[in-house]
Amino acid sequence: MSQSLRILMIEDDEDDACLLLRELSNAGLRPTHVRVQSAEALKAALAGERWNIVFCDFTMPQFSGRKALEIVKQWDADLPFIYVSGTIAEDVAVEAMKAGAQDYVAKSDLKRLAPIVERELRAAGARRQCRQMEAERQQAFDILRAAQARLEQTHQEIIRKNQEIQTFYYILWHELNTPLTVVRELVSIPLDGVAGPLNKTQSEYLEIAREVCDQLRICINNLFDATRLDTGKLRLELKPLSLGMVVQQATAIMRLTAAEKRIDISEAIEAGLPEAPVDENRMVQIITNLLYNAIKLTPPGGIIRVRTLADPVDPRFLRVSVADSGCGIAMNQRDHLFDRPCQVKSDDVANAQRLDLGLYICRRLVQLHGGRIWVESQWGKGSTFSFTVPRRKPAKSP
């Protein structure tokens, strides 16, 4: 072995120091050293250079070996410290090792010194590595703890903002919905003939006003529902129901709207379907939203077909599909159809239809039921919107 060794020697006898260095050289080490004899000199040496190991006599006229150990360990706890002394008793040596010394060697037995040095150099490297790893672990822990604190702060801020959003939209819904209801009722009074006869033009204008009120009410309700979905405030009340019955209910609601555009709506319900756990009101909302968009996309004189059946792909689900004979949806428009309000283009720019929050709400409500929703469409030949619901209640109830 040939290894350079920087030794800090605390020794008052120069001859003993020379014997120690000779023994290390004979063992193949290449020692260089600085010898000190006082606390001040020791502190200066520790501050001035880096050392591989410290040798210390236990008994010196002007400096205590115990004090030297204390100074070295305060400076660098991993620096190997070995007592080399001719006057240290066995019990005192054991106490010194408990205080932090790595080993002790009698000056009369210096042949033990080189193996001890090799062992302690390896141990010191391992101690430094462990201490570095611990420091890095602590640093990572501190970073993680700070990140968790920031995350918790952000989480609380999001909760607060969500509550503010929910409150704002509730107030907005109430402030808009109440006067809108009054306006619609006032428009309906003359249309129903209560206020006297109307000519054809007056009836047409009032009918347009009532239709706009209905559309605006849908937009307001959709906005409110979307906000409740985004803030996690909307909950389902699942009950076993006939999905076919719910489809018939929703179709009946939209049949008059379709008739105004001379659009025929029909439904086909597969026989023997089991009941499914659904929220009746929300399921009606899903189907009426799909029918509402189908009516907007279908030209006058078109057809809409609603089917309820066992899902042919996965028997654990039931499927509802709404097919129209409208303009269809281009491939590049389908990717985000359920993500946000979007515009479905047609050959006639003036007839382009804008799909509002309804499809986004449909997707979220279907997901809360435990199903999925998708669209199949061929440009110029209509679209089919389909969704599924599980036959059994999901493991995690929404």
Buried (B, 14 or more C-beta within 10 A) or exposed (E): EEBEBEBBBBBBBEEBBEBBBEBBEEBEBEBEBBBBBBBEBBBEBBEEEEBBBBBBBBBBEEBEBBBBBBBBBEBBEBBBBBBBBEEBEEEBBEEBBEEBBBBBBBBEEBEBBBEBBBEBBEEBEEBBEEEEEEEEEEEEEEEEEEEEEEEEEEEEEEEEEBEEBBEEBBEBBEEBBEEBEEBBEBBBEBBEEEEEEBEEEEBEEBBEBBBBBEEBBBBBBBBBBBBBBBBEBBEBEBEEBBBBEBBBBBBEBBBEBBEEEEBBBEBEBEEEBEBBBBBBEBBBBBBBBBBBBBBBBBBEEBBBBBBBBBBEEBEEBBBBBBBBBBBBBBEEBBEEBBEEBBEBBBEEEEEEBEBBBBBBBBBBBBBBBBBBBBBBBEBEEBBBBBBBBBBEBBEEEB
